[in-house]
Amino acid sequence: MTGFSRRVEQVSISGIREVFEAAGEDAINLGLGQPDFPTPEHARQAAVEAIQAGEVDAYTSNKGTEELREAIAAKHKRDNDLDVDPGDIIATSGGSEALHIALEAHVDEGQEVIFPDPGFVSYDALTHLAGGTPRPVPLREDLTMAPETVEEAITDNTAAFVVNSPANPTGAVQSPEDMREFARIADEHDVLCISDEVYEHQVFEGEHRSPAEFTDTGNVVVVNACSKAYSMTGWRLGWVTGATDRIERMLRVHQYAQACASAPAQYAAEAALSGPQDQVSEMREAFQERRDVLLDGLDEMGLDCPTPKGAFYAMPKVPEGWVDEVIDRGVVVVPGDAFGEHGAGYARISYATDMATLKEAIDIMADATAAVR
């Protein structure tokens, strides 16, 4: 019998999914990483009109429609003050595929990939699937990733390091000074910096800056998506942008693995990026209000939590048995070690839910906290 590849045997089902499956059907879900808002109506309508006009029945260009890539380039100019050539953009099946093709195109067998720990679960798994060696690095007390920690971890065998700001699972936002340092590290050590900027619009304190602003060597690629900014997780539309030669190599992977992103999603994304941006601001304000309520609740429980300055996650330090107790009482949270060994002793709480439900969950978590102490 044909066996299984070493690469896939090194990857297991996400610990986040295991938590969901263990919870009851009526549980309050504070483990889900998606906004609880509808996709903007003008984005939905653009997809409907494209479908009805018969414009989505065939493959698009491998890179995506020219109009979408022009909208993405305009977004980078508007939001990041970056001049991006539409030809240096690949529309992907969500940010997940963008991360996948970035690693596949740049990592050889056994080469190391540095990423934050705790960090997004895909970084470790996708490194294995690319044949690479994960090199997770611990975070500062405020759960940001220190440039000096990354630089110390670089060896002659390092292919890339991943920066994620605002971050999943921590909600941490890297400072502009950090981002400038990450760009310097990529330049001076001639390694690739993959900047995961999917949560860029959910910043409550500080500002989002991209390391791509601070480099001219082509050693930074940017991954982004419509998923979090426009509540379009189900549409599966992301993108990657970088230097022309890097895009060409990533396109080789994308071409054979995916061919092109979903055509209806491309029309929806173009409308979302080019149309009114009011909902982006409304979502950010709602998330910040929920964050503040959650932080107050955690403080009243006596749980220490670094203040998340972005995204829609909080990661408090919790006593032993706390996660199981909370889940048993009907609230889904994710144990911190699902995001890496340095996440042990923490829990990730998503506040991408309505305020009434969040307050109910806080009361339940308070009772659970009292029970385990």
Backbone hydrogen bonds, N-H to C=O, Kabsch-Sander energy under -0.5 kcal/mol:
donor,donor_aa,acceptor,acceptor_aa,energy
9,E,5,S,-1.9
10,Q,6,R,-0.8
10,Q,7,R,-0.8
11,V,8,V,-1.3
18,E,14,S,-1.5
19,V,15,G,-1.5
20,F,16,I,-1.8
21,E,17,R,-2.2
22,A,18,E,-1.3
23,A,19,V,-1.0
23,A,20,F,-0.8
27,A,24,G,-1.4
28,I,330,G,-3.1
29,N,27,A,-0.6
30,L,28,I,-1.0
30,L,332,V,-1.7
34,Q,32,L,-0.8
43,A,40,P,-0.8
44,R,40,P,-2.1
45,Q,41,E,-2.9
46,A,42,H,-1.5
47,A,43,A,-1.5
48,V,44,R,-2.2
49,E,45,Q,-2.9
50,A,46,A,-1.9
51,I,47,A,-2.4
52,Q,48,V,-2.8
53,A,49,E,-1.8
54,G,51,I,-1.5
55,E,50,A,-2.6
64,G,61,S,-1.3
69,R,65,T,-2.2
70,E,66,E,-2.2
71,A,67,E,-1.9
72,I,68,L,-2.4
73,A,69,R,-2.3
74,A,70,E,-2.3
75,K,71,A,-2.1
76,H,72,I,-2.2
77,K,73,A,-1.8
78,R,74,A,-2.7
79,D,75,K,-3.2
80,N,76,H,-1.7
81,D,77,K,-0.9
82,L,76,H,-1.8
84,V,82,L,-0.9
88,D,85,D,-2.8
89,I,86,P,-1.0
90,I,240,V,-2.2
91,A,63,K,-2.9
92,T,238,G,-2.6
94,G,92,T,-2.0
97,E,93,S,-0.9
98,A,94,G,-1.3
99,L,95,G,-2.4
100,H,96,S,-2.2
101,I,97,E,-2.9
102,A,98,A,-1.8
103,L,99,L,-2.1
104,E,100,H,-2.6
105,A,101,I,-1.9
106,H,102,A,-0.6
106,H,103,L,-0.8
107,V,103,L,-2.0
108,D,106,H,-0.5
110,G,131,G,-3.3
111,Q,108,D,-2.3
112,E,157,N,-2.8
113,V,133,T,-2.0
114,I,160,A,-2.4
115,F,135,R,-1.0
117,D,137,V,-2.0
119,G,339,F,-2.3
120,F,168,N,-0.6
123,Y,120,F,-1.6
124,D,120,F,-0.6
125,A,121,V,-1.5
126,L,122,S,-3.1
127,T,123,Y,-1.4
128,H,124,D,-2.0
129,L,125,A,-2.3
130,A,126,L,-1.4
131,G,128,H,-1.9
132,G,127,T,-2.6
133,T,111,Q,-3.2
135,R,113,V,-2.7
137,V,115,F,-2.2
139,L,117,D,-0.6
140,R,144,T,-3.0
143,L,140,R,-1.8
146,A,144,T,-0.5
149,T,146,A,-0.7
150,V,146,A,-1.7
151,E,147,P,-2.8
152,E,148,E,-2.2
153,A,149,T,-1.2
154,I,150,V,-0.8
154,I,151,E,-0.8
158,T,155,T,-1.7
159,A,112,E,-2.9
160,A,112,E,-1.3
161,F,192,L,-2.3
162,V,114,I,-2.8
163,V,194,I,-2.7
165,S,196,D,-1.3
167,A,172,A,-1.9
171,G,167,A,-2.5
179,M,175,S,-2.2
180,R,176,P,-2.2
181,E,177,E,-2.0
182,F,178,D,-2.6
183,A,179,M,-2.0
184,R,180,R,-2.0
185,I,181,E,-2.8
186,A,182,F,-2.2
187,D,183,A,-2.2
188,E,184,R,-3.4
189,H,185,I,-2.4
190,D,186,A,-0.7
191,V,186,A,-1.2
192,L,159,A,-1.9
193,C,219,N,-2.9
194,I,161,F,-2.7
194,I,192,L,-0.6
195,S,193,C,-0.7
195,S,221,V,-2.9
196,D,163,V,-3.4
196,D,194,I,-0.8
197,E,195,S,-0.9
197,E,223,V,-2.9
200,E,197,E,-1.8
202,Q,199,Y,-2.1
203,V,201,H,-1.0
204,F,309,K,-3.1
205,E,309,K,-1.5
209,R,207,E,-0.5
213,E,210,S,-1.9
214,F,211,P,-1.4
215,T,212,A,-0.7
221,V,193,C,-2.4
222,V,241,T,-2.6
223,V,195,S,-2.8
224,N,239,W,-2.3
226,C,237,L,-2.4
230,Y,226,C,-2.0
232,M,226,C,-0.7
232,M,227,S,-1.5
233,T,227,S,-0.6
235,W,232,M,-1.0
236,R,232,M,-0.7
236,R,233,T,-0.8
238,G,92,T,-2.2
239,W,224,N,-2.6
240,V,90,I,-1.7
241,T,222,V,-2.0
242,G,88,D,-1.2
247,I,243,A,-2.7
248,E,244,T,-2.3
249,R,245,D,-1.5
250,M,246,R,-2.5
251,L,247,I,-2.5
252,R,248,E,-1.1
253,V,249,R,-1.1
254,H,250,M,-2.6
255,Q,251,L,-3.0
256,Y,252,R,-1.1
257,A,253,V,-2.2
258,Q,254,H,-2.7
259,A,254,H,-2.0
260,C,258,Q,-2.5
266,Q,262,S,-1.7
267,Y,263,A,-1.7
268,A,264,P,-2.1
269,A,265,A,-2.7
270,E,266,Q,-2.3
271,A,267,Y,-1.8
272,A,268,A,-2.4
273,L,269,A,-2.8
274,S,270,E,-2.0
275,G,271,A,-2.4
280,V,277,Q,-0.6
281,S,277,Q,-1.3
282,E,278,D,-2.3
283,M,279,Q,-2.7
284,R,280,V,-2.0
285,E,281,S,-2.4
286,A,282,E,-2.1
287,F,283,M,-2.7
288,Q,284,R,-2.3
289,E,285,E,-2.0
290,R,286,A,-2.3
291,R,287,F,-2.7
292,D,288,Q,-2.3
293,V,289,E,-1.8
294,L,290,R,-2.7
295,L,291,R,-3.0
296,D,292,D,-2.1
297,G,293,V,-2.1
298,L,294,L,-2.8
299,D,295,L,-2.3
300,E,296,D,-2.2
301,M,297,G,-1.5
302,G,298,L,-0.6
302,G,299,D,-1.0
303,L,298,L,-2.7
309,K,171,G,-0.9
310,G,171,G,-1.6
311,A,202,Q,-2.5
313,Y,310,G,-0.7
314,A,349,I,-2.4
317,K,304,D,-2.9
318,V,345,G,-2.7
322,W,319,P,-2.0
325,E,321,G,-2.1
326,V,322,W,-2.6
327,I,323,V,-2.6
328,D,324,D,-2.6
329,R,325,E,-1.3
330,G,327,I,-1.8
331,V,326,V,-1.9
332,V,28,I,-3.5
333,V,331,V,-0.6
334,V,348,R,-2.1
336,G,346,Y,-2.7
338,A,335,P,-1.9
339,F,336,G,-2.0
340,G,337,D,-1.1
343,G,340,G,-1.9
344,A,341,E,-1.3
346,Y,343,G,-1.9
347,A,316,P,-1.6
348,R,334,V,-3.1
349,I,314,A,-2.9
349,I,347,A,-0.5
350,S,30,L,-3.1
351,Y,312,F,-2.1
353,T,351,Y,-1.4
358,L,354,D,-2.4
359,K,355,M,-2.6
360,E,356,A,-1.9
361,A,357,T,-2.4
362,I,358,L,-2.4
363,D,359,K,-1.9
364,I,360,E,-1.8
365,M,361,A,-2.9
366,A,362,I,-2.3
367,D,363,D,-1.9
368,A,364,I,-2.3
369,T,365,M,-2.4
370,A,366,A,-2.1
371,A,367,D,-1.8
372,V,368,A,-1.5
373,R,369,T,-0.6
373,R,370,A,-0.6
